[in-house]
Amino acid sequence: MIISHGDPTTFVTRPLSAALLALGLMCILVAALPHIRRKRNEVFVEED
C-alpha cells in the first residue's frame, strides 16, 4: 500500500496480485465448503 500510495486497486489491476488474491479466496472457499455443506444438510433433513 505504501508503494501504491494507498491505492487499493493495485491488488486487482496487476496480474500477479490479482491471481494471488483469487487463489487466496479459493483456498478460503475450499476450507469453508465442508462446514457449509454440513450445516445445509442439517437444515434440509426430512422428518417423518
Phi, psi and omega per residue, in radians:
M1 nan -0.551 3.118
I2 -1.175 -0.740 -3.117
I3 -1.139 -0.645 -3.110
S4 -1.575 0.148 3.111
H5 1.025 0.702 3.058
G6 1.410 0.189 -3.125
D7 -1.550 1.907 -3.092
P8 -1.317 -0.175 3.136
T9 -1.223 -0.210 3.090
T10 -1.038 -0.557 -3.097
F11 -1.218 -0.380 -3.142
V12 -1.958 -0.273 -3.130
T13 -1.547 -0.457 3.096
R14 -1.516 2.279 -3.061
P15 -1.047 -0.731 -3.109
L16 -1.173 -0.807 -3.121
S17 -1.208 -0.596 3.082
A18 -1.164 -0.684 3.118
A19 -1.163 -0.729 3.114
L20 -1.166 -0.649 3.087
L21 -1.135 -0.767 3.103
A22 -1.129 -0.702 3.104
L23 -1.101 -0.724 3.099
G24 -1.110 -0.737 3.105
L25 -1.141 -0.663 3.102
M26 -1.156 -0.675 3.102
C27 -1.105 -0.721 3.097
I28 -1.116 -0.735 3.132
L29 -1.124 -0.771 3.132
V30 -1.122 -0.640 3.132
A31 -1.238 -0.594 -3.081
A32 -1.538 -0.322 -3.047
L33 -1.038 -0.777 3.112
P34 -1.061 -0.662 3.128
H35 -1.154 -0.753 3.131
I36 -1.134 -0.760 -3.137
R37 -1.104 -0.713 3.138
R38 -1.121 -0.777 3.123
K39 -1.134 -0.679 -3.141
R40 -1.133 -0.712 3.115
N41 -1.139 -0.604 3.103
E42 -1.160 -0.647 -3.105
V43 -1.264 -0.671 -3.041
F44 -1.686 0.461 3.097
V45 -1.314 2.258 3.128
E46 -1.479 2.278 3.094
E47 -1.841 2.428 -3.137
D48 -1.524 nan nan
